[in-house]
Amino acid sequence: MGSTSQTRALKNYRKRLYLRGMARFEVLGLDSDRELIRSLARKLADNSPEATAIRASMRQVSSQPLKKGGILAALRRSPLVGADLNLTRPRIDGRKVEL
């Protein structure tokens, strides 16, 4: 059974991408970031000096090890440290529900 022309065209297209050093892959992210990721992928595919700079900055961000206590350190740097805030809430009984 032979392959359809559409299957052959897709196979040839992916072979041309491979020969150019390109690879297809899937990522998961927020729907609102779709265009951002696509535009970033387009810029990286150019292999221009700008793409090299983007790669360098992304490697720097992704290679930073996660430190334990990062959230606590961020809260301690907050401008609200030392502020006299009253964070207590009044006790209110729940509403009556008819079943």
C-alpha positions as CSV (number, residue, x, y, z in Angstrom):
1,M,0.0,0.0,0.0
2,G,1.6,3.3,-1.1
3,S,1.5,6.5,0.9
4,T,-0.7,9.3,0.0
5,S,0.7,12.5,-1.5
6,Q,-0.1,14.4,1.7
7,T,1.8,11.9,3.8
8,R,4.8,12.1,1.4
9,A,4.7,15.9,1.5
10,L,4.7,15.9,5.3
11,K,7.6,13.4,5.4
12,N,9.6,15.5,2.9
13,Y,8.9,18.7,4.8
14,R,10.1,17.2,8.1
15,K,13.2,15.8,6.3
16,R,14.0,19.3,5.0
17,L,13.6,20.7,8.6
18,Y,16.0,17.9,9.9
19,L,18.6,18.8,7.3
20,R,18.4,22.4,8.4
21,G,19.1,21.3,11.9
22,M,15.5,22.0,13.1
23,A,13.5,19.7,15.4
24,R,9.8,19.6,16.2
25,F,8.8,19.4,19.8
26,E,5.8,20.0,22.0
27,V,5.6,22.2,25.1
28,L,2.9,22.8,27.6
29,G,2.1,26.3,28.8
30,L,-0.6,28.8,29.4
31,D,-2.9,29.6,26.5
32,S,-2.1,33.3,27.0
33,D,1.6,32.6,26.4
34,R,1.0,30.9,23.0
35,E,2.0,33.8,20.9
36,L,5.0,34.6,23.1
37,I,6.4,31.1,22.8
38,R,5.8,31.0,19.1
39,S,7.5,34.3,18.5
40,L,10.4,33.2,20.7
41,A,10.7,30.0,18.7
42,R,10.7,32.0,15.4
43,K,13.5,34.3,16.6
44,L,15.6,31.3,17.9
45,A,15.1,29.5,14.5
46,D,16.7,32.5,12.7
47,N,20.1,31.7,14.3
48,S,21.0,35.4,14.3
49,P,23.1,37.3,16.8
50,E,19.8,38.2,18.5
51,A,18.9,34.5,18.8
52,T,22.4,33.9,20.4
53,A,21.7,36.6,22.9
54,I,18.3,35.2,23.7
55,R,19.8,31.7,24.2
56,A,22.5,33.1,26.5
57,S,19.9,34.9,28.7
58,M,17.6,31.9,28.8
59,R,20.4,29.5,29.8
60,Q,21.3,31.9,32.6
61,V,17.8,31.9,33.9
62,S,17.2,28.2,33.5
63,S,20.6,27.2,35.0
64,Q,20.1,29.0,38.3
65,P,19.6,26.4,41.0
66,L,16.4,26.6,43.0
67,K,17.2,27.7,46.5
68,K,15.4,26.5,49.5
69,G,13.5,29.3,51.3
70,G,13.1,31.5,48.2
71,I,9.6,32.5,49.1
72,L,10.5,33.3,52.7
73,A,13.4,35.5,51.5
74,A,11.0,37.3,49.1
75,L,8.5,37.9,51.9
76,R,11.3,39.3,54.2
77,R,12.3,41.8,51.5
78,S,8.7,43.0,51.2
79,P,8.1,46.7,52.0
80,L,5.4,45.6,54.5
81,V,8.0,44.0,56.8
82,G,7.6,45.7,60.2
83,A,4.3,47.3,59.3
84,D,1.8,47.1,62.1
85,L,-1.0,45.3,60.3
86,N,-4.1,43.8,62.0
87,L,-4.7,40.6,60.1
88,T,-7.3,39.1,62.5
89,R,-10.8,38.5,61.1
90,P,-14.0,38.6,63.1
91,R,-15.6,35.2,63.9
92,I,-18.9,35.0,62.0
93,D,-21.2,31.9,62.2
94,G,-22.2,30.4,58.9
95,R,-25.5,31.0,57.4
96,K,-28.4,28.7,58.0
97,V,-29.2,26.2,55.1
98,E,-32.5,24.5,54.7
99,L,-32.1,20.9,53.5
